[in-house]
């Protein structure tokens, strides 16, 4: 069979069209339109940059619907039912050829080609150095955050400056050395060398996730995993949370992918994407020391190199739970700068996309952070709509998201997806500056609470369920139960106006393993724990937690253990 050869980056878009929503008896077609010609009601599955700064939309609709819209269009495929389409885009310096049987290559769009590519090709294409991206059955959603990105103009902040300054070259390179297998990690109390982080490598992948969770826990953050499963097998993401003290329902995500390639042999993945993973870990460590209005989640995905599976299922879970994700900062390959120009790119949706303004707000903030804090970085916005990393999973659900990446257009890393992607080949000053910018951007998105709003208290016991029954005392929390404590009624000095409290939570000699989750009274139960414990072992953790705004300063404690747990809460301060 004759083949077509294309040197390309591949974005797989399986548009599994729900035909009942279309005209009966008329199969949907895949059509190309100028983005400005898209009429209301047409299902746009992708928007990409075309020639000369133009925008092109790929639409799935019946011929009748296209005709009724009056939009100028070109039909690329006469029957789009259940067809996995692909955008194929050349990458400067790319050498990986894509072989397609004749008839699969449908059209060219600027620097891109549109093609039919079967799902069975995905692993092979990744191994060949191509990037695969799938879109869901329906067009991306139009979800908007409940509030603006920032309620007041951001500016230089001494609190954020301290967080930015906390990032050192030694810390950044040390994490990459561990993730890329140059230095053993300690996981489960034993040393282990991560020679690969390939999602389906078995033990190495599992150890990398476990180590990431242990690191996040060591920073004082409640951490755990998010499990997902596809036909190739199961995997897990590492997730930690810094709960917001004023607007905890508004969530900022700082993300990267933990997995790497190649699938066989040594796979250090220092730049792709140990660099981004290290940036997420350092952001978690820095932000764990401060109090923010919004909740920040730090997520390391697996399965990115197989089609962004980890982020696909995580983003879908957030959308199903109607979580208010106000911003996603995705960090993928942030350590290569061979020409020393400091260039960094912030990929957003295209200007015609309804979600562009939200993406642009995140990107502009990143650019400003680099300037405000004097970082040797030259970030710029690429409004090209290319969803070729985990941020694309959030675009699918209408969430604001940006891909922060090194200059992948003009200065692409030649060690990409090879055993040569080593710590020795990254550019440490550039990498350090990129991490600093990511930390500063995440902090501004989360909105720091001013230290002037914190009131120190002499350590005081708010709650002790070992005592005789009472509003702030016994009995122990039964298995699976939740209890709310009105902290303003205690003698410790927490006023009714408090927005959050700084405290130590203790599980006293629990009879069974489990965890406690603390949250503001009357609010929804968050998805991450506050304190994990083993059977028979007293365990404590420091936390800063929001309280109810109804004048009682209430705090709810939920017990997820299979047995009763005695809980102690000791307060050290409160925020107004």
N, C-alpha and C positions, 0 to 999 in steps of 0.2 A: 504493500500500500504506500502511495506517495505521501510524503510528510512535508509539513511547512515548518521551517525553523525560524524562531523568533528569539532574539536575545532580550530577556525581559525580566521584570518583576511581575509575579502573578497574584492577582486578587480574585479569589474564587467567589462567585456570587450565585449560589444556587437559588434561583427564583422559583420556588415551588408554588405556583400560582393557585389560589383558591378559586377555581372556575365558577362556583355558584354566584360569586359576586359580580361576574361579568355577564355579557349578553349570551343567553342560551343559544346554542347552535353556531356560534361564531368563536373560533379559538382565539385566545389572546396572541398578540404579536409582540416582539421586541422591537422598539422603535427608538431612533435617535432624534432628539430635538435640541434646538438652542434653548438654554435654560430660561431665557426671557420669554420664550413662546409657550411655556408650560401653562396650560389652563387649569383652573380649579377642578378637582375631581380626578385628574390623571395621576396614576400611581407611579411616582418617581422612585426607582430603586437605586440609582446612583447619580451623583453629580460630580463631574471631574473637570479639571482645567483643560481647555482645548487650545487651539492655535491663537497666537496673538492676544492672549489674555481673555479669550472668550470662555464661556462655560457651556458644557454639553450635559444634557440630561438623558438618561436611559430610562425609558418608560415601558411598562407592560400594560397593554390595553387592547381592546378589540379594535378592528378597523373602523367600526361604526362610531365608537367613542372618540377615536382620534379625528375622524371626519367631522363629528359634531362639535369638537373643540375648536376647529378652525386652525389648529396649530400646524405649522409647516413641519414635516417630519419625513424621515427615511426609514422604511421597514428593514430591519436587519435580519429578522428570523420570522418566518410565517406562522410558527406554532410554538409558543413559549411555555406550554403546559409541562410542568415538572422538569424543566431543563436547567442544569447547572451551568450558568454563564460565568465568564471570567473577564476581568480587565487585565490586559497584559501591557506592562509599561517598561520601556527600556530604562536602565539605570546607568548613569555615567560610570564607565570602568567595569560594568558588568560583563561577565564572560559566560554565564550559564545559558545554554541554548534550551529552548522549549520546543520539543517535537510534537506536532499535532497532525493527525490524519487529515487528508484533504477534505475541505468543506467545513472544518471546525472553526477556522479563522473567519469571522464574519465581517469585520470592518476595522478601520483605523480611526482613532479620535485623538487628534493632536499627537502627543508622544505615546498614546495608548493604542492597544488593539482590543477588540471585543471578540471573545472566542467561547466555544462550547468546550468544557473540560469536565471529564467525569470525576466523581468523588474518589474513585480508586487511584487517580493520579496524584492525590494530595501529598502523600508521603514521599513519592519519587520526586516531585517538584521541589519540596523542601530540601531534600538531599542534594538536588542539583543547584542549590543556592538561590532558589526562588522563594517568594513570600506568598503564602496562601491566605485568602480572606474570604469568609463566607458571610452572606447576608441571609436574614430569615425569610420566611414565606411572604410576609407582608412588608410594605415599605417602612422605612424608619418612622418612628412615632414623632409626635410634635409636643412631647411633654416639656413643660417649662417649670423652673424652680418656683417655689411659693413666694420667694422674695428676691430682691435684686442681688447681684453678685456681691456688692459692697454697699452698705447703707450710707457710708460717708466716703469721700475721696480718700484714697490711701496716700500715705506719705512716709518719709523716713521715720522709723520708730526705734528708739534706743533699745527696747526690749527685743525687737527682731534683730537689731544689729548684734546683740549679744549671742543670739542663736546662730546667726550666720558666722560669727567669729569662732564659734565652738567647733566648727568643721575644720579638721587639720588634714594635710596630705598623708600623714602617718596613719590616721584612722581610716581614711578612704582606701588607701592602698592595702592596708592590713585586712580589710574585709574582702577586697577582691582577691587577695592572695589565698584566703581561706576558701572562698567560693570557687576559685579556679583550680584548686587542688595543689597549689604550691606549698601551702602550709596546712597541716591537719586541723580539722575542727574538733571540738569536744562536744559530743552529742550523747545524751543518756549517760553521761559520766565517763565515756570512753572515747579515745581518739579515733578519728576516721578521716581518710583522705578522699575528697570528692573529685575523682578522676573524670567524672561526667555528671551532668545534671539532666540528661535526656529523660523526658517524661516517662518513657517505657523501659528505662534501664533497670527497674526493680529496686533493689536496695539502695543504690546511690541516690536515686530521686527521692525515695522515702526519707533517707538521712538528711538530704538538703532541706526538705520541708520541716522535719523535726528540729534541725538546728536553727532554722529561721524562727520558729516558734519559741525556742528556748532563748534566743537573743532578744526577741521582743518582750518576752516575760521578764528577762533580766533588767530591762529598762523600766520595770514597774508598770507595764501595761497589761491589761487582761488580753490574752492571746489564745488562739486556737486555730482550727482548720475548717475549711469549707470543702466538702467532698463533692466530686462530680464524676460522671461515668459516661463513656461512649463505647462503641463496639470494640475498639482496640483495648479497652480496659479502664479501670478506675484510676483516679488521681485526686490530689488535694491541693488547695491553695492555703497559704499561711495568711492569717488575718489578725490584726490587733486594733484596738480602739482607744482613743483618748476622748473621753466623754466631754461634751461641751457643757459649760456652766450656765449659760444664759439662753442659748437657742440650740439645745441638744438635738432637736429634730432635724436641723439643717446639717447635712453631712458633706464633708470634703474628703475626697479619696486621693491618696498618693499611692501610685501603683507602678509596678514593673513586672517583668516575667522572670521567673527563677530558672526555668528550663533552658536547655541549649541544644546545639548540634555541633558536630555530626553524631549520628546514632550509633556508630561503631567506633571502638577504640577511644583514644584520648580526646576529650571534648572540654577544653578549659573554659571557653566562652567568657573570657575576661571582659571584653567590651560588650559582647552580645550574650547575656545581658547581666553579667555579674556587676557591671558598672551601675546600671539602673537599680539593681537589687540593693547594692551597697548604699546608693543614694536614699532609697526608701528607709533602710535601716537607720542611717544617720539622721534622717528627718525624724523618725520615730524617737530616737534617743534625745535629740534636741528638744522636740516639742513636748516630750514627757515631763520636762522640768517646769513648764509654764501652764497657765490657765487660759483657756480660750472660750469665746462665746459659742462657737460651733463645735460639733463633734468631728474629729478627724479619724479616718480609718486608713491603716497602712496595709496594703494587700500585695502579696507576691503570688503571681499566677503561674500555674503549670499549663502545659498543653498549648502554649502560644505558637510553638514551632510546628504544630500539627493543624493549625487553623483557629487559634485563639479560643480553644475550648474552655479553659478555666475561667476566662473573663466572660465568655458567652453565657455560661450558666450562672455565674455570679451576678452579672448585670440583669439577667432575666429574673433572678430571685429578688433583687432589689425592686425591680419594676412591679413584680407580682405583689410585693409587700407595700407598694405605694410609698417607698422611701423618697424623701426630698433630698436628692443628691444635687447640690448647688454647683459643684465643680469636680472635675477629674483631671489630675495632673499625672500623665503617664510618661514614664522615663524609660526609654529604650535606646541603648547605645549612646553613652554620654561621655566617652573618654578618648575619642580619636580626633586629632587635629594636626595632621602631618604638615600643613603649610603654615601653622602658627598664627592664623588670622583670627582665632577665637570665635569663628562663626558657629552659630547654633540655630536650628530651625524649630519653629513652633507650628506644627501642622494643624489647621482648623478646617472646618467645612467651608464650602465655597460661599462667596458673598450672596448668592441668590437663595441659599438654603435658609429656612426659617430659624435654624439653630446657630447660624453664623455669629450673630451679635454676642451670644453668651460665650461661645468659644473665644471670640476675639477679646472679650473682657479678661479672660484668663491669660491669654497670650500677651496682651498689652501690660498686664501686671507683672509678668515674668520679665519683660523688657525693662520696665521701670525699676524692678528690684535690682537688676544688674547695674543700672545707673546709680540708684540711690546709695548702694553699699560699695561702690567703687570696684566692681568685679571686672577682671580682664576677660570679658566675654562680649561677643557681638551678636546677640540674638536678633532674629528677624522672623516675621510671620510669613508662612507659606499657606495661603488660603486655597489649597488645591483639592481638598475633600478626599484625600487618599486615606482609607481606613486600614492601613497595613500593619497595625499593631493592636494591642488590647484596648486602646481608646475607642476603636471602631465598634466594639461590643456595646459601649455606652451610647454612641450615636444611634445605634439601632433602636434604642428605647427613648430617644429624645433628650438624653442627659447632656449637659455641657461638658465637653472634654477636649483636651489638647494633647498632642504627642510632642514632647520635648526630646529632641534628638540632635546629635552632632550633624554636621553638614553632609547629609547623606546624598545630596545631589551633585555637589562639585568636588567633594573630598571624601569619597567612600572608602571605608576600611577594606583593604585587599585581603585581610585575614578572616573575613566574614565566613562563618560556618566551617571553620577549619581548625585543625590542631595547632595552628600558629596563632590563634587568638589568645595570646598570653599577656600576663601582667607586664612583661618587659616591653611589649609593643604599644601600650597605651601611653597617653601624654598626661602625666600626673598634674602639672599646674592647671591645664585646661580642665581636667576631670574634677579637681578640687573646686575650681571656680564654678563649674556647672552644678555640683552638689550644693554649694553655698547658695546659688540662685534658686535651686529647688527648695531648699529649707526656708529661705526668705519668702518665696512665693506661697508655700504651704502655710506659713505662719500668718501672712497677711490675709489669705483666704479664710483662715480659721478665726481671725479677729482676736488679738490678744486682749485680755482684761488687764487694765492698768494695775500695777502693784499698789498704787495709792488706794485702790478699792479693797485691799485685803486687810483684815483686822485680826491680829494675833490673839489667841486665848491661851491661858495656862492649860496644859493638858488636862482634860476633864472627861470623865466617863459619862457618855450620854445614855448608853443602853447596855444592860447586862441581863440576858435572859436566864442566867443561872439563879437570879434572885427570885424572891417570892413574886407571884403574879402581880402585874401592874402595867400601866401604859408604856413605861420605858423599861420594863423588866420581864420576868417570866410570863409564860412558860417558853420552853425551847420551840423553835420553828419546826412544825411537823414536816414530814417528807412531802415534797411537791407543793408546799404552802408558801404564801406570801403574806407579809405583815407590814403595816405602815406605822411609822413612829413620828409623832409631832415634836420635832426637835425644839421648837420655840417654847414648849412647855417645860423644858428641862432647866435645871439651875445653872447650866454651864455658860449661859450668856449668848446663845444664838438668838438673834432678834427675829421678829416676824418678817422684817424686810430683807432678810438674807436671801441671796440668789444662789449661793453655793456654799459648801462647807469643805474644809480640809480635815480629813480624819483618818484614823487607823481602824480597819475592820479585822476582827479575829474570829475564826471558827475554833471553838474550844473542844479539843479531843473528840471530834466527830466519830460516831461508831461506824460510818461507811464513807467511802470516797464520793466526792461530788463537787459542787461549786455553788457559790452565792452570786446573785446579781443584784446590785443596788442601783436604784434610779429614783428620780423625783416622784413624790407621791402623786398619784393620779395620772401619770404618764404611761405610755406603752412600754412593755418589757423590752429592753434592748437585746440585740442578738449576741452580745459578748458578755462573758462573765467578769466579775470584779475580783473574786478570790476562788482559786481552785485548791482543793485539799485532799489528802489521803486519809484512809481510815486510821483512827487512833492517834493522829498527829495534829497538834495545835499549830495552826498556820495563820499568819497575819499579812496584811498588805496595806500600804498607804494609798489613798485615793483622794481626788478632788471631785466632788459630785454635786450636780444641781439639786436643788430642793424645790418643792412646790411654791408657787407664787400666790397662794391664797391666804397668806398671813399666818399659816401654821408651820412653815418651813419643814414640811413633811418629807420623809425619806422612806421609800419602800425597800424591803429586803425579801428576795425570793430564794427559796431553798430548792435546788435541783438534785439534792442527794436522796437516796432511797430510805434514809432514816432521819430522825430528828437531829437538829443542830443547835447548839447554844451559840449565840452571837453576842460579841462585845463590840461597841462602837465608842472610840475615844476621839474627841474633837480637839483640834489644835488651832483652828481659826475659821473665819467666815468671810465671804465676799458680798459686797453690796452692789 
